[in-house]
Amino acid sequence: MKILEHQPMFEMANIVKDITGLPFNIWIDSEGKDRNIGHSSMRIKIRYGGKEISISFYGEPKIESGEQYLSEFGKQKVNEVIKYVKKHIVLFTSHWNHDIDDIRFGFAVNLLRHNLEMSDEEAMKLAKEM
């Protein structure tokens, strides 16, 4: 009998489109900046039909991989996701930097959905108190 070796899990938080109102779910890396030291900027991924687009946010957003799927995803829909992340860059960057965990990130996103005037900082503060 072979004993299974310990393998690290590569977890990502799934921010569902029902909460964000976006056309795609957003995947954010639970390891954030610690996953790959080659990634010096916050990144998200979006998936559609088994295909994936990875977008980095350092200065202007940049598609790092999956650009060949842009027309299949719909450029306007991808831009909606980019606009959303840019609007909430403080929240996404805080998650990337481990200032807020997956669960509290989800709470903050939900708070922002129901309180359009709330800032990312206010949502994170309330989420951390939950």
VOFILUM-894384 format. One record per residue: residue in three letters; chain; residue number from 1; x, y, z of N, C-alpha, C, O in turn. Coordinates in steps of 0.05 Angstrom, whole numbers, padded with zeros to 5 digits, always signed. Layout:
BEGIN
   r c   k     nx     ny     nz    cax    cay    caz     cx     cy     cz     ox     oy     oz
 Ala A NUM      X      Y      Z      X      Y      Z      X      Y      Z      X      Y      Z
...
//
This chain:
BEGIN
   r c   k     nx     ny     nz    cax    cay    caz     cx     cy     cz     ox     oy     oz
 Met A   1 +00017 -00024 +00000 +00000 +00000 +00000 +00018 +00025 +00000 +00036 +00027 +00016
 Lys A   2 +00012 +00042 -00018 +00027 +00067 -00020 +00015 +00089 -00003 -00009 +00093 -00004
 Ile A   3 +00032 +00101 +00013 +00022 +00123 +00030 +00025 +00149 +00014 +00045 +00155 +00002
 Leu A   4 +00003 +00164 +00015 +00002 +00189 +00000 +00021 +00210 +00012 +00021 +00213 +00037
 Glu A   5 +00036 +00223 -00004 +00053 +00245 +00005 +00036 +00270 +00009 +00016 +00274 -00004
 His A   6 +00045 +00287 +00027 +00031 +00312 +00031 +00036 +00330 +00007 +00058 +00335 -00001
 Gln A   7 +00014 +00339 -00004 +00015 +00358 -00027 +00002 +00384 -00019 -00020 +00383 -00008
 Pro A   8 +00015 +00406 -00024 +00002 +00432 -00017 -00023 +00436 -00034 -00024 +00429 -00057
 Met A   9 -00043 +00448 -00021 -00068 +00455 -00036 -00064 +00482 -00048 -00053 +00500 -00036
 Phe A  10 -00074 +00486 -00072 -00074 +00512 -00085 -00102 +00522 -00085 -00118 +00517 -00103
 Glu A  11 -00108 +00537 -00064 -00135 +00546 -00059 -00139 +00574 -00072 -00121 +00590 -00073
 Met A  12 -00164 +00578 -00080 -00172 +00604 -00090 -00200 +00610 -00080 -00216 +00592 -00079
 Ala A  13 -00204 +00634 -00072 -00231 +00642 -00064 -00247 +00649 -00089 -00237 +00662 -00107
 Asn A  14 -00272 +00640 -00089 -00290 +00643 -00112 -00310 +00665 -00104 -00327 +00660 -00087
 Ile A  15 -00308 +00688 -00117 -00327 +00709 -00112 -00348 +00707 -00134 -00343 +00714 -00157
 Val A  16 -00372 +00697 -00126 -00392 +00690 -00146 -00406 +00714 -00158 -00410 +00735 -00145
 Lys A  17 -00414 +00711 -00183 -00426 +00732 -00198 -00453 +00741 -00187 -00462 +00763 -00191
 Asp A  18 -00466 +00723 -00172 -00492 +00730 -00160 -00488 +00752 -00139 -00506 +00768 -00134
 Ile A  19 -00465 +00753 -00126 -00459 +00773 -00106 -00448 +00799 -00118 -00456 +00821 -00110
 Thr A  20 -00431 +00796 -00138 -00419 +00820 -00150 -00436 +00832 -00172 -00434 +00856 -00178
 Gly A  21 -00454 +00816 -00184 -00469 +00826 -00207 -00454 +00826 -00233 -00463 +00836 -00253
 Leu A  22 -00430 +00814 -00232 -00413 +00813 -00256 -00420 +00789 -00274 -00433 +00771 -00264
 Pro A  23 -00411 +00789 -00299 -00417 +00767 -00316 -00401 +00741 -00311 -00408 +00720 -00321
 Phe A  24 -00380 +00743 -00295 -00364 +00719 -00288 -00358 +00719 -00258 -00358 +00739 -00245
 Asn A  25 -00352 +00695 -00248 -00341 +00692 -00221 -00312 +00703 -00222 -00298 +00700 -00242
 Ile A  26 -00304 +00714 -00200 -00276 +00723 -00197 -00262 +00704 -00178 -00273 +00698 -00157
 Trp A  27 -00239 +00695 -00186 -00222 +00677 -00170 -00199 +00693 -00159 -00184 +00705 -00175
 Ile A  28 -00195 +00693 -00133 -00172 +00706 -00121 -00156 +00686 -00106 -00167 +00669 -00092
 Asp A  29 -00130 +00688 -00108 -00112 +00668 -00095 -00111 +00672 -00065 -00105 +00694 -00056
 Ser A  30 -00118 +00651 -00050 -00117 +00652 -00021 -00089 +00657 -00010 -00086 +00667 +00012
 Glu A  31 -00069 +00649 -00025 -00041 +00653 -00017 -00031 +00681 -00023 -00011 +00690 -00013
 Gly A  32 -00046 +00695 -00040 -00039 +00723 -00047 -00011 +00725 -00057 -00002 +00710 -00074
 Lys A  33 +00003 +00744 -00047 +00030 +00750 -00056 +00050 +00728 -00050 +00072 +00728 -00061
 Asp A  34 +00043 +00709 -00032 +00062 +00689 -00025 +00062 +00664 -00044 +00080 +00647 -00042
 Arg A  35 +00043 +00663 -00062 +00040 +00640 -00079 +00065 +00638 -00098 +00077 +00617 -00100
 Asn A  36 +00070 +00659 -00111 +00091 +00659 -00132 +00107 +00685 -00130 +00096 +00706 -00136
 Ile A  37 +00131 +00683 -00121 +00147 +00708 -00116 +00151 +00723 -00142 +00159 +00746 -00142
 Gly A  38 +00146 +00710 -00165 +00149 +00723 -00191 +00125 +00742 -00196 +00127 +00759 -00213
 His A  39 +00103 +00739 -00181 +00080 +00756 -00184 +00083 +00779 -00164 +00078 +00776 -00140
 Ser A  40 +00090 +00802 -00174 +00094 +00825 -00156 +00069 +00842 -00155 +00069 +00863 -00141
 Ser A  41 +00048 +00835 -00169 +00024 +00851 -00169 -00001 +00833 -00163 -00001 +00809 -00169
 Met A  42 -00021 +00845 -00152 -00046 +00831 -00146 -00058 +00821 -00172 -00058 +00835 -00192
 Arg A  43 -00068 +00796 -00171 -00080 +00783 -00195 -00107 +00771 -00188 -00113 +00764 -00165
 Ile A  44 -00123 +00769 -00209 -00149 +00755 -00207 -00150 +00736 -00231 -00135 +00739 -00250
 Lys A  45 -00169 +00718 -00230 -00174 +00701 -00253 -00204 +00700 -00257 -00220 +00701 -00238
 Ile A  46 -00212 +00698 -00282 -00240 +00694 -00289 -00241 +00669 -00307 -00223 +00665 -00323
 Arg A  47 -00262 +00653 -00304 -00265 +00628 -00319 -00292 +00629 -00334 -00312 +00640 -00324
 Tyr A  48 -00291 +00616 -00357 -00315 +00614 -00373 -00311 +00590 -00392 -00292 +00589 -00407
 Gly A  49 -00330 +00572 -00392 -00329 +00549 -00410 -00303 +00533 -00408 -00293 +00523 -00428
 Gly A  50 -00292 +00530 -00383 -00267 +00515 -00379 -00242 +00530 -00387 -00220 +00519 -00386
 Lys A  51 -00245 +00555 -00395 -00221 +00572 -00403 -00218 +00594 -00382 -00236 +00600 -00367
 Glu A  52 -00194 +00605 -00381 -00187 +00623 -00359 -00171 +00647 -00370 -00154 +00644 -00388
 Ile A  53 -00177 +00670 -00358 -00161 +00694 -00363 -00150 +00704 -00337 -00165 +00706 -00317
 Ser A  54 -00124 +00709 -00336 -00111 +00719 -00312 -00104 +00749 -00317 -00093 +00756 -00337
 Ile A  55 -00111 +00766 -00298 -00107 +00794 -00300 -00092 +00805 -00276 -00099 +00799 -00253
 Ser A  56 -00070 +00819 -00281 -00055 +00832 -00260 -00063 +00861 -00257 -00072 +00873 -00276
 Phe A  57 -00060 +00871 -00233 -00067 +00899 -00227 -00044 +00913 -00214 -00041 +00913 -00189
 Tyr A  58 -00027 +00924 -00230 -00005 +00940 -00221 -00004 +00964 -00240 +00004 +00960 -00263
 Gly A  59 -00012 +00987 -00231 -00016 +01009 -00250 -00041 +01002 -00266 -00063 +00998 -00255
 Glu A  60 -00038 +01000 -00292 -00061 +00993 -00309 -00064 +00963 -00310 -00044 +00948 -00311
 Pro A  61 -00088 +00953 -00309 -00093 +00924 -00310 -00081 +00912 -00336 -00081 +00925 -00357
 Lys A  62 -00071 +00888 -00333 -00058 +00875 -00356 -00066 +00845 -00357 -00065 +00831 -00336
 Ile A  63 -00075 +00836 -00380 -00081 +00807 -00383 -00054 +00792 -00385 -00039 +00797 -00403
 Glu A  64 -00049 +00775 -00365 -00024 +00761 -00363 -00025 +00734 -00379 -00005 +00726 -00390
 Ser A  65 -00049 +00722 -00379 -00052 +00697 -00394 -00081 +00694 -00402 -00099 +00705 -00388
 Gly A  66 -00086 +00681 -00424 -00113 +00676 -00434 -00123 +00697 -00453 -00147 +00698 -00459
 Glu A  67 -00106 +00715 -00462 -00115 +00736 -00480 -00128 +00725 -00505 -00145 +00738 -00517
 Gln A  68 -00120 +00701 -00513 -00132 +00689 -00537 -00161 +00683 -00533 -00176 +00678 -00553
 Tyr A  69 -00171 +00683 -00508 -00200 +00678 -00503 -00216 +00703 -00500 -00240 +00701 -00495
 Leu A  70 -00204 +00726 -00503 -00217 +00751 -00498 -00243 +00754 -00515 -00264 +00763 -00504
 Ser A  71 -00242 +00747 -00540 -00266 +00750 -00557 -00288 +00730 -00548 -00312 +00736 -00550
 Glu A  72 -00280 +00706 -00540 -00299 +00686 -00531 -00312 +00695 -00505 -00336 +00690 -00502
 Phe A  73 -00297 +00707 -00487 -00308 +00717 -00461 -00326 +00742 -00466 -00346 +00746 -00453
 Gly A  74 -00317 +00758 -00486 -00330 +00783 -00491 -00314 +00805 -00478 -00313 +00808 -00454
 Lys A  75 -00301 +00822 -00495 -00284 +00843 -00484 -00299 +00862 -00465 -00288 +00870 -00445
 Gln A  76 -00323 +00869 -00472 -00339 +00887 -00455 -00344 +00874 -00427 -00342 +00888 -00407
 Lys A  77 -00349 +00848 -00427 -00354 +00834 -00401 -00329 +00833 -00385 -00329 +00836 -00360
 Val A  78 -00306 +00827 -00398 -00280 +00827 -00383 -00275 +00855 -00372 -00265 +00857 -00350
 Asn A  79 -00281 +00875 -00388 -00276 +00903 -00378 -00294 +00910 -00354 -00286 +00926 -00337
 Glu A  80 -00318 +00898 -00353 -00335 +00902 -00330 -00321 +00891 -00304 -00322 +00904 -00283
 Val A  81 -00309 +00868 -00307 -00295 +00856 -00284 -00271 +00874 -00277 -00267 +00879 -00253
 Ile A  82 -00256 +00883 -00296 -00233 +00901 -00291 -00242 +00926 -00277 -00230 +00935 -00258
 Lys A  83 -00264 +00938 -00286 -00274 +00962 -00274 -00282 +00957 -00245 -00277 +00974 -00228
 Tyr A  84 -00295 +00935 -00240 -00303 +00928 -00213 -00279 +00925 -00194 -00279 +00935 -00172
 Val A  85 -00259 +00910 -00204 -00235 +00906 -00187 -00221 +00933 -00182 -00212 +00938 -00160
 Lys A  86 -00219 +00949 -00203 -00206 +00976 -00199 -00222 +00993 -00179 -00210 +01007 -00163
 Lys A  87 -00248 +00991 -00180 -00265 +01006 -00161 -00259 +00997 -00132 -00260 +01013 -00113
 His A  88 -00254 +00971 -00129 -00250 +00960 -00102 -00221 +00950 -00098 -00215 +00930 -00085
 Ile A  89 -00202 +00965 -00110 -00174 +00957 -00110 -00163 +00955 -00082 -00146 +00939 -00076
 Val A  90 -00172 +00972 -00064 -00163 +00972 -00036 -00170 +00945 -00023 -00153 +00932 -00010
 Leu A  91 -00194 +00935 -00028 -00203 +00910 -00017 -00187 +00887 -00029 -00177 +00869 -00015
 Phe A  92 -00185 +00886 -00055 -00171 +00864 -00069 -00141 +00864 -00061 -00129 +00843 -00057
 Thr A  93 -00129 +00887 -00059 -00100 +00889 -00052 -00096 +00881 -00023 -00076 +00868 -00016
 Ser A  94 -00115 +00888 -00006 -00114 +00879 +00022 -00115 +00849 +00025 -00100 +00837 +00041
 His A  95 -00131 +00836 +00009 -00132 +00807 +00009 -00105 +00796 -00002 -00094 +00777 +00010
 Trp A  96 -00095 +00807 -00023 -00069 +00799 -00035 -00047 +00800 -00014 -00029 +00783 -00013
 Asn A  97 -00048 +00821 +00003 -00027 +00826 +00023 -00033 +00812 +00050 -00019 +00817 +00069
 His A  98 -00054 +00796 +00051 -00062 +00781 +00075 -00072 +00799 +00098 -00070 +00791 +00121
 Asp A  99 -00082 +00822 +00091 -00094 +00839 +00112 -00122 +00831 +00118 -00134 +00838 +00139
 Ile A 100 -00134 +00815 +00100 -00161 +00805 +00103 -00162 +00777 +00091 -00151 +00772 +00069
 Asp A 101 -00175 +00758 +00105 -00176 +00731 +00095 -00199 +00726 +00076 -00215 +00744 +00071
 Asp A 102 -00201 +00702 +00065 -00221 +00696 +00045 -00250 +00701 +00055 -00266 +00713 +00041
 Ile A 103 -00256 +00691 +00079 -00283 +00694 +00090 -00290 +00723 +00094 -00312 +00731 +00086
 Arg A 104 -00273 +00738 +00106 -00278 +00766 +00111 -00279 +00782 +00085 -00293 +00802 +00083
 Phe A 105 -00263 +00773 +00066 -00264 +00786 +00039 -00292 +00782 +00028 -00304 +00801 +00017
 Gly A 106 -00303 +00758 +00029 -00330 +00753 +00020 -00351 +00769 +00034 -00369 +00780 +00022
 Phe A 107 -00348 +00772 +00061 -00366 +00789 +00076 -00365 +00818 +00066 -00385 +00831 +00062
 Ala A 108 -00340 +00827 +00062 -00337 +00855 +00053 -00349 +00859 +00025 -00362 +00880 +00021
 Val A 109 -00346 +00840 +00007 -00358 +00843 -00020 -00388 +00844 -00017 -00401 +00860 -00031
 Asn A 110 -00399 +00827 +00000 -00428 +00827 +00004 -00438 +00853 +00016 -00459 +00864 +00009
 Leu A 111 -00423 +00864 +00035 -00430 +00890 +00047 -00430 +00912 +00026 -00448 +00929 +00025
 Leu A 112 -00410 +00911 +00009 -00408 +00932 -00012 -00431 +00929 -00032 -00441 +00950 -00042
 Arg A 113 -00440 +00905 -00036 -00463 +00901 -00055 -00488 +00915 -00045 -00503 +00926 -00060
 His A 114 -00492 +00914 -00018 -00516 +00925 -00007 -00513 +00953 +00003 -00533 +00966 +00010
 Asn A 115 -00489 +00964 +00003 -00484 +00991 +00013 -00466 +01005 -00008 -00442 +01007 -00004
 Leu A 116 -00478 +01015 -00029 -00463 +01026 -00051 -00445 +01049 -00044 -00426 +01055 -00058
 Glu A 117 -00452 +01063 -00023 -00436 +01087 -00014 -00414 +01079 +00005 -00397 +01096 +00012
 Met A 118 -00413 +01054 +00014 -00393 +01045 +00033 -00366 +01043 +00019 -00364 +01034 -00004
 Ser A 119 -00345 +01051 +00033 -00318 +01049 +00023 -00307 +01021 +00028 -00318 +01006 +00045
 Asp A 120 -00287 +01013 +00014 -00273 +00987 +00018 -00264 +00985 +00047 -00267 +00965 +00060
 Glu A 121 -00252 +01007 +00057 -00241 +01007 +00084 -00264 +01002 +00105 -00260 +00987 +00124
 Glu A 122 -00287 +01015 +00101 -00309 +01011 +00120 -00319 +00982 +00119 -00325 +00970 +00139
 Ala A 123 -00321 +00971 +00095 -00330 +00944 +00091 -00311 +00924 +00104 -00319 +00905 +00118
 Met A 124 -00285 +00929 +00101 -00265 +00911 +00113 -00266 +00912 +00144 -00264 +00892 +00157
 Lys A 125 -00270 +00937 +00154 -00271 +00940 +00183 -00295 +00925 +00194 -00292 +00910 +00214
 Leu A 126 -00318 +00927 +00182 -00342 +00913 +00191 -00338 +00883 +00188 -00345 +00867 +00205
 Ala A 127 -00326 +00874 +00166 -00322 +00846 +00161 -00303 +00834 +00181 -00307 +00811 +00190
 Lys A 128 -00283 +00849 +00190 -00264 +00838 +00210 -00277 +00836 +00237 -00268 +00820 +00254
 Glu A 129 -00299 +00851 +00242 -00313 +00850 +00268 -00333 +00827 +00269 -00343 +00821 +00290
 Met A 130 -00339 +00815 +00246 -00359 +00794 +00245 -00348 +00768 +00257 -00362 +00748 +00258
//
